[in-house]
Amino acid sequence: MSFAVGTSSSSESSRGNASEEAKQQKVELVKQIRAHEVALAELNALSSFRFSCFGF
């Protein structure tokens, strides 16, 4: 009977760890998305600047 209790708590612990890992992965993906959005905005601004400098 004590084995089942130990298995249950370790199962809950591993689910907690998996949940925490999933949250961390989501945070990292959101950071990457935002970094890419910033890069795209910078490229668009650079492109607009280059065209305006050359009279296009």
N, C-alpha and C positions, 0 to 999 in steps of 0.2 A: 504494500500500500504506500509506503514512503517513497518507493521508486516512482510511482505514478505522480505523486506530488512534485517530486524533483523534476520530472520530465515536463510537467505542466508549466512550472515556473521558468525552466530554461527555454521552453517554447515561447512563452510570453516575452522573455528577454530577447530572443532572437527576432521576434516580430517587432519589438521596440527598436532594435538595431536596424532592421530592414527599413522601418518607417523613417528613422532618422537619416539613413543613407539616401532614401528617396527624396527627403526634404533637401538635403545637401546638394543632390544632383540637380534638383529643380532650381535652387538658388544659383548654382553655377551656370546653368543654361540661361537663366534670366540675365545674369551678368554678361554672358557672351552675346546675347541678343542686343542688349543695350550698347555694348562696345561696337557691334557691327552697325547699329543704327547711327551712332556718333560718327563712325568712319564714313558711312554713306553720306551723311550730312556734310562732312568736311570735303568729300570728293565733289559733291554737288556745288558747294560754295567755291571750290577751286575752279571747277569747270566754268561757272558763271563769271568768275573773276578773269579767267583767261580770255573768254570770249569778249568781255567788255573792254579789256585792254587793247584788243586788236580790232575793235570796231565791228564785230560780228553781231 
